[in-house]
């Protein structure tokens, strides 16, 4: 079996709700896709996050179930809005999942956006003012890493003061890897440079990818950190169809169902490759040349398993 060490698959934890029938969501599709991806040789499987803004299965619960049903793939979040959760709760849950998985957990973390009332409402629903989200996210990272050592933590923070708090179990890994997301956002790129084990982005052009990475490199150097240790991960939305118009039509329907935003708008914000397999091959090769070393693939289609099969058979074998 070929192992695709640089590729992961996003699981349809939102799609099972978006495309649910009268009998409710078929949550088993999530486990089935994870098991199929593992058998096919993918390196990882991922779940997204939102609580009220874009309803989906709760990510940490889903991760635990996937971890129990797989044995090799890494299990991650792409991406988790950690400011929506207290870091003691989150660190405890993530360490437990790392034990369930035998050390295969990755947390992709993001600050989210404030440009839509549904995001403001989501933060308010859990008692977090949305303008605090970035500061809370950063403080949370420091707290979680300290808690994962197993040593008592004293933290005099703005949001999460702790006095002599210790957690068990500790992760199987020395510390759970934290992959931090950002597009062309100054504070987000600085966060990657200072705190990220890897960078996750879905910028829609290789030129912007390069500009972002140049800034990360510069800021990491200014912080005294070697940027070569920061991985570069591209999150890419794919719809494979030999008929480009059909791919665009189905992809547009998916994006409108997923984000309530049409393709012609969302494609200017995040990377979407809809069309024949060669178009996808060319896009991935271009980003590899720009420095991307890892890829998380999200299939913009209600037919997830068919897209996974096509990508596995018609795209991956042609990538150098």
DRENPAZA-123248 format. One record per atom (N, C-alpha, C): x, y, z; residue in three letters. Coordinates in steps of 0.2 Angstrom, whole numbers, plus 5000, padded with zeros to 4 digits. Layout:
residues N
XYZALA
...
END
This chain:
residues 320
500449945000UNK
500050005000UNK
500450065000UNK
500350114995UNK
500750174995UNK
500450215001UNK
500950255004UNK
500850295010UNK
500850375007UNK
500350405008UNK
500350475006UNK
500550525012UNK
501150525014UNK
501350555020UNK
501250625021UNK
501150665015UNK
501050735016UNK
500250755014UNK
499850705015UNK
499150725013UNK
498650695019UNK
498150745021UNK
497650725025UNK
496950745022UNK
496450715025UNK
495750725022UNK
495350755028UNK
494950805026UNK
494450835031UNK
493850785031UNK
493550775036UNK
493050725037UNK
492350775037UNK
491850745035UNK
491250785034UNK
490750795040UNK
491050825045UNK
490650825051UNK
490150885051UNK
490250925046UNK
489750975044UNK
489250955039UNK
489550915034UNK
489250895028UNK
488650845030UNK
488750805036UNK
488250755038UNK
487650795040UNK
487750855042UNK
487150895044UNK
486850925039UNK
487250955034UNK
487050995029UNK
486650955024UNK
486850895023UNK
486550845018UNK
486150795022UNK
485950805028UNK
485550755032UNK
484850745029UNK
484550685029UNK
483950675026UNK
483450675032UNK
482850655030UNK
482250655035UNK
482450615041UNK
482850565041UNK
483050515047UNK
483650545051UNK
483850605049UNK
484350635053UNK
485050625050UNK
485550655053UNK
486250645050UNK
486550575050UNK
486850555045UNK
487150495045UNK
487850505047UNK
487950505054UNK
488550515057UNK
489150465055UNK
488850405054UNK
489350345053UNK
489750365046UNK
489550405042UNK
489950425036UNK
490650455038UNK
490650485044UNK
491250515046UNK
491750465048UNK
491550415052UNK
491950355053UNK
492150315047UNK
491750305043UNK
491850265037UNK
492350305032UNK
492350365032UNK
492850405028UNK
493450405031UNK
493550405038UNK
494150405041UNK
494450335040UNK
494050285041UNK
494350215040UNK
494550205033UNK
494250235028UNK
494450225021UNK
495050265020UNK
495150325022UNK
495750365021UNK
496350325024UNK
496250295030UNK
496850255033UNK
497050205029UNK
496550165026UNK
496650105022UNK
497050125015UNK
496850185013UNK
497050215006UNK
497750235007UNK
498050245013UNK
498750275014UNK
498850345016UNK
498250385017UNK
498350455019UNK
498650455026UNK
498950515027UNK
499350525034UNK
498850545039UNK
498350575038UNK
497950605043UNK
497250615041UNK
496750625046UNK
496050645045UNK
495950705050UNK
495450745048UNK
495350815051UNK
494650825052UNK
494450865057UNK
493850885058UNK
493850965059UNK
493250995057UNK
493251065057UNK
492851085064UNK
492751145065UNK
492451175071UNK
492051235070UNK
491451235074UNK
491051285075UNK
490551265080UNK
490251305083UNK
489751285088UNK
489051305086UNK
488951365085UNK
488251385082UNK
488251425076UNK
488851445073UNK
488851485067UNK
488751435061UNK
489151385061UNK
489051335056UNK
488951265059UNK
488351245061UNK
488251185065UNK
488651125062UNK
488851085066UNK
489251025064UNK
489250975070UNK
489550915069UNK
489650875075UNK
490250905080UNK
490150905086UNK
490650935091UNK
491350895089UNK
491850935088UNK
492450915085UNK
492850865090UNK
492950885096UNK
493350845101UNK
492950775102UNK
492350775102UNK
491950705103UNK
492050665097UNK
492050695091UNK
492150665084UNK
492850635084UNK
493350675086UNK
494050655086UNK
494150595090UNK
493850595096UNK
493850535100UNK
493650465097UNK
493050475094UNK
492750415090UNK
493150395084UNK
493450445081UNK
493850425075UNK
494550395078UNK
494850425083UNK
495450395086UNK
495350325088UNK
494750305091UNK
494550235093UNK
494450185087UNK
494350215081UNK
494150175075UNK
494750165070UNK
495250205072UNK
495850205067UNK
496450185071UNK
497050165068UNK
497650145071UNK
498250175069UNK
498250215063UNK
498850235061UNK
498850315059UNK
498250335056UNK
498250405054UNK
498250455060UNK
498550515059UNK
498450565064UNK
497750595064UNK
497550615069UNK
496850645070UNK
496950715072UNK
496650765068UNK
496750835070UNK
496150875069UNK
496250935071UNK
495650985070UNK
495951035064UNK
495551055060UNK
495651105055UNK
495051155053UNK
495051205057UNK
495351215063UNK
494951225069UNK
495151225075UNK
494851225081UNK
494851305083UNK
494251335085UNK
494251395088UNK
494351395096UNK
494951385098UNK
495151375105UNK
494851425110UNK
494851485107UNK
494551545112UNK
493851535114UNK
493451485111UNK
492851475113UNK
492751425118UNK
493351395121UNK
493351345126UNK
493951365131UNK
493751355137UNK
494251365142UNK
494851315141UNK
495451345142UNK
496051295140UNK
496151235145UNK
495851245151UNK
495951185156UNK
495551125153UNK
494851145151UNK
494451095148UNK
494751065141UNK
495051115137UNK
495251095131UNK
495851045131UNK
496351065136UNK
496951035137UNK
496850965139UNK
496350955144UNK
496150895147UNK
495850845141UNK
495350875137UNK
495050835132UNK
495550815127UNK
496050855125UNK
496550845120UNK
497050785122UNK
497250795128UNK
497650745131UNK
497350675131UNK
496650675133UNK
496350615133UNK
496250585126UNK
496150625121UNK
496150595114UNK
496850575112UNK
497350605114UNK
498050585113UNK
498150515116UNK
497850505122UNK
497950435125UNK
497550385121UNK
496950405119UNK
496450355115UNK
496850335109UNK
497150385105UNK
497450375099UNK
498150345099UNK
498450345105UNK
499150325106UNK
499650375103UNK
499450435104UNK
499950485102UNK
499850515095UNK
499250515092UNK
499150535085UNK
498750605085UNK
498750635090UNK
498350695090UNK
498650755088UNK
498350805083UNK
498650865081UNK
498050915082UNK
498150975085UNK
497651025086UNK
497851085081UNK
497451095076UNK
497551155072UNK
497051205075UNK
497351265076UNK
497051315080UNK
496951375076UNK
496351415076UNK
496251475073UNK
495951525077UNK
495951585076UNK
495651645079UNK
494951655077UNK
494751635071UNK
494151645068UNK
494151725065UNK
493551745063UNK
493451805061UNK
492851845065UNK
492851915064UNK
492351955067UNK
491851985062UNK
491951965056UNK
491552005051UNK
490851985049UNK
490551945053UNK
489951925052UNK
489551915059UNK
488951935059UNK
488551935066UNK
488451865068UNK
488451815064UNK
488451745067UNK
489051725071UNK
489651755069UNK
490251745073UNK
490251775080UNK
489951835079UNK
489851875085UNK
489451845090UNK
488851815088UNK
488351785092UNK
488651715095UNK
489051685091UNK
489351625093UNK
489751635099UNK
490251685099UNK
490651695104UNK
490251725110UNK
489751765109UNK
489351785115UNK
488951725118UNK
488751675114UNK
488451615117UNK
488851585122UNK
489451585122UNK
489951545126UNK
490251595131UNK
490051655131UNK
490251705136UNK
490951735134UNK
491151735127UNK
491751765125UNK
491651825121UNK
491851885123UNK
491751945118UNK
492251935112UNK
491951945106UNK
492351925100UNK
492951965099UNK
493052025102UNK
493652065101UNK
494152035106UNK
494051985110UNK
494551965115UNK
494851895112UNK
494551875106UNK
494651805104UNK
495451795102UNK
495751845099UNK
496451835098UNK
496951825104UNK
496751875109UNK
497151875115UNK
497051805119UNK
496351785119UNK
496251725123UNK
496551665119UNK
496551665113UNK
496851605109UNK
497551605111UNK
497951655111UNK
498651655112UNK
498851635119UNK
498451665124UNK
498551645131UNK
498351575132UNK
497851545129UNK
497651475129UNK
498151435127UNK
498551445122UNK
499051405120UNK
499651395125UNK
499851455128UNK
500351445133UNK
500051405139UNK
499451415141UNK
499151375147UNK
499151305145UNK
498951285139UNK
498851215137UNK
499551175137UNK
500051215134UNK
500751185134UNK
500951175141UNK
500851215145UNK
501051205152UNK
500751155156UNK
500051145155UNK
499651095158UNK
499851025155UNK
500051015149UNK
500250955146UNK
500950925149UNK
501350965153UNK
501950945156UNK
501750895162UNK
501150905164UNK
500950865170UNK
501150895177UNK
501550955176UNK
501750985182UNK
501251035184UNK
501151055191UNK
500751105193UNK
500851175189UNK
500351205187UNK
500351265184UNK
500151325188UNK
500551375188UNK
500351435191UNK
500351495185UNK
499751525184UNK
499751565178UNK
499351625180UNK
499751685179UNK
499451745181UNK
499251785174UNK
498751755171UNK
498551785165UNK
497951825165UNK
497851865160UNK
497251905159UNK
496551875159UNK
496551815156UNK
495951785155UNK
495851715159UNK
496451685160UNK
496451615163UNK
496951605169UNK
496851645174UNK
497251635180UNK
497251575183UNK
497751535184UNK
497751475187UNK
498251475193UNK
498051435198UNK
498451425204UNK
498551355206UNK
499151325205UNK
499351255207UNK
498851205203UNK
498751215197UNK
498251165193UNK
498751115189UNK
498551055190UNK
498950995187UNK
498350955183UNK
498550925178UNK
498050885174UNK
498350815173UNK
497950765173UNK
498050695171UNK
497450675167UNK
497550635161UNK
498250605159UNK
498650665155UNK
499250655155UNK
499650695151UNK
499650665144UNK
499750695139UNK
499750665132UNK
500350615131UNK
500250565127UNK
500750515125UNK
501350555122UNK
501150605118UNK
501750645115UNK
502050685120UNK
502650705119UNK
502950755124UNK
502450815125UNK
502150845119UNK
501650895119UNK
501250885113UNK
500650905113UNK
500250895107UNK
500450945102UNK
500550935095UNK
500750985091UNK
500151035089UNK
500351095089UNK
499851145088UNK
500051185081UNK
499651175076UNK
499651195069UNK
499251265069UNK
499451315068UNK
499151385069UNK
498951405062UNK
498351425061UNK
498051455055UNK
498151525054UNK
498251545048UNK
498251625047UNK
498251625039UNK
497951675036UNK
498051705030UNK
498451765030UNK
498251815026UNK
498651875026UNK
498451925031UNK
498551905038UNK
498351945043UNK
499051955048UNK
499152015049UNK
499852025052UNK
499851995059UNK
499351995063UNK
499451965070UNK
499451895069UNK
499051865065UNK
499051795064UNK
499651765062UNK
500051795057UNK
500651775055UNK
501151775060UNK
501151835064UNK
501551835070UNK
501451785075UNK
500851765076UNK
500651705080UNK
500951645078UNK
500951635071UNK
501251575068UNK
501951575070UNK
502351625068UNK
503051635069UNK
503251625076UNK
502851645081UNK
503051635088UNK
502851575092UNK
502251545089UNK
501951495093UNK
501751425089UNK
501851425083UNK
501551375079UNK
502151315078UNK
501851255078UNK
502251205076UNK
502251195068UNK
501651215066UNK
501551225058UNK
501151275057UNK
501051295051UNK
500651355048UNK
500151315044UNK
499451335045UNK
498951315040UNK
498651375037UNK
498551365030UNK
498251425027UNK
497851395021UNK
497451445018UNK
497051425012UNK
497051485007UNK
497651525008UNK
497651575003UNK
497551554996UNK
497251594992UNK
497051574985UNK
497551584980UNK
498151604981UNK
498651614976UNK
499351594979UNK
499751564975UNK
500451554977UNK
500851614979UNK
500751674975UNK
501051734977UNK
500851754984UNK
500251754986UNK
500051764993UNK
500351724998UNK
500351654996UNK
500651605000UNK
501451625002UNK
501751644997UNK
502451664997UNK
502551725002UNK
502151775000UNK
502151835004UNK
502051825012UNK
501551785013UNK
501451765020UNK
502051725023UNK
502251675020UNK
502851645022UNK
503451685024UNK
503551735019UNK
504151775020UNK
504051815026UNK
503451835028UNK
503351875034UNK
503451835040UNK
503151765040UNK
503251725045UNK
504051715046UNK
504451705041UNK
505151695042UNK
505451755045UNK
505251815043UNK
505551875045UNK
505451875053UNK
504851865055UNK
504651875062UNK
504851825066UNK
504951765064UNK
505251705068UNK
505951725069UNK
506351745064UNK
507051765065UNK
507051825070UNK
506651875070UNK
506651925075UNK
506551905082UNK
506151845082UNK
505951815089UNK
506551775091UNK
507051755087UNK
507551715089UNK
507351645087UNK
506951625083UNK
506651565082UNK
506851545075UNK
507051475074UNK
507251455067UNK
506651435063UNK
506451475058UNK
505851455054UNK
505851395051UNK
506351365050UNK
506451295046UNK
506051245050UNK
505951255056UNK
505551205060UNK
504851215060UNK
504551265057UNK
503851275056UNK
503651245049UNK
503151195050UNK
502851165044UNK
502451205040UNK
502351195034UNK
501851235030UNK
501351195027UNK
500751205029UNK
500151165027UNK
499651205023UNK
499451175017UNK
498951205013UNK
498251175014UNK
497751205015UNK
497051185016UNK
496751195009UNK
496551145005UNK
496251154999UNK
495551124998UNK
495151164995UNK
494451134994UNK
494451104986UNK
494251044985UNK
494251014979UNK
493550984977UNK
493450994970UNK
492850954967UNK
493150934961UNK
493150864960UNK
493450834954UNK
492850814949UNK
492950844943UNK
492450824938UNK
492750844932UNK
492750794927UNK
493050804920UNK
492650864917UNK
492050874919UNK
491650934916UNK
491750994921UNK
492151044919UNK
492251094923UNK
491651134925UNK
491151144921UNK
490551174923UNK
490151144928UNK
490151074927UNK
489851034932UNK
490151034939UNK
490851034939UNK
491151044945UNK
491051114949UNK
491051164945UNK
490951234947UNK
490151234950UNK
489751204946UNK
489051204949UNK
488951174955UNK
489251114956UNK
489151074962UNK
489551104968UNK
490151134966UNK
490551164971UNK
490251224974UNK
489851264969UNK
489551324971UNK
488951304976UNK
488551254974UNK
488051224979UNK
488351214986UNK
488851174986UNK
489251154992UNK
489351214996UNK
489751264993UNK
489951324997UNK
489351364999UNK
488851374995UNK
488251404998UNK
487951375004UNK
487851305003UNK
487651265009UNK
488051275015UNK
488751275014UNK
489251275019UNK
489251335023UNK
489351395019UNK
489551455021UNK
488951515020UNK
488451495016UNK
487951545014UNK
488251595010UNK
488751575006UNK
489151625002UNK
489251594996UNK
489151624990UNK
489251594983UNK
489951584982UNK
490151534977UNK
490851514975UNK
491251574973UNK
490951624969UNK
491251674966UNK
491551724971UNK
491251724977UNK
491451764983UNK
491951724987UNK
491751664989UNK
492251624993UNK
492851604990UNK
492851594983UNK
493451574980UNK
494051634980UNK
493851694981UNK
494251744982UNK
494651754989UNK
494351714994UNK
494551715000UNK
494951645002UNK
494751594999UNK
495151525001UNK
495251484994UNK
495651444994UNK
495851404988UNK
495351354987UNK
495051354981UNK
494551314978UNK
494851284971UNK
494851224970UNK
495051194964UNK
494551144962UNK
494151174957UNK
493551134955UNK
493651114947UNK
493651054945UNK
493751034938UNK
494050974937UNK
494450954932UNK
494750894930UNK
495350884935UNK
495550814936UNK
496050804940UNK
496750834939UNK
496850844932UNK
497450884931UNK
497550954933UNK
496950984934UNK
496951054937UNK
497151054944UNK
496951004947UNK
497050994954UNK
497850974955UNK
498050934951UNK
498750914951UNK
499250974950UNK
499051014945UNK
499451074944UNK
499451124949UNK
498851134953UNK
498851174958UNK
499251154964UNK
499251094966UNK
499551064971UNK
500351074970UNK
500551054964UNK
501251064962UNK
501451134962UNK
501051174961UNK
501251254961UNK
501351274968UNK
500951244973UNK
501051264980UNK
501651224983UNK
501751164980UNK
502351134983UNK
502951174981UNK
502951194975UNK
503551234973UNK
503651294977UNK
503051324979UNK
503051384983UNK
503251374990UNK
503351304992UNK
503551284999UNK
503051245003UNK
502451235001UNK
501951195005UNK
502251125006UNK
502251105012UNK
502451035013UNK
501950985015UNK
501351005016UNK
500750965019UNK
500150995016UNK
499650945015UNK
499050965011UNK
498450935015UNK
497950975017UNK
497350945020UNK
496850965014UNK
496450905012UNK
496050915006UNK
495250905009UNK
494850955007UNK
494150955009UNK
493750955002UNK
493350905002UNK
492950884996UNK
492350924996UNK
492250974991UNK
491651014991UNK
491150984987UNK
490850934990UNK
490350894986UNK
489950854991UNK
489350834990UNK
488950794994UNK
489150724994UNK
489550704988UNK
489750634987UNK
490450624989UNK
490550624996UNK
491250624999UNK
491650564997UNK
491350504997UNK
491750444996UNK
491950444989UNK
491550464984UNK
491750464977UNK
492250514976UNK
492250574979UNK
492850614978UNK
493450594981UNK
493450564986UNK
494050534990UNK
494350484985UNK
493950434982UNK
494150384978UNK
494550414972UNK
494150464969UNK
494450494963UNK
495150534964UNK
495150564970UNK
495750604972UNK
496350554973UNK
496150494976UNK
496650444978UNK
496950414972UNK
496550404967UNK
496750364961UNK
496950404955UNK
496750464955UNK
496850504949UNK
497250574950UNK
497350584957UNK
497750644958UNK
498450624961UNK
498350594967UNK
498950574971UNK
499550544967UNK
499350494963UNK
499950454960UNK
500350494955UNK
500050554953UNK
500350604948UNK
500750654951UNK
500850654958UNK
501150714961UNK
501850684963UNK
502350734962UNK
503050714963UNK
503250724970UNK
END
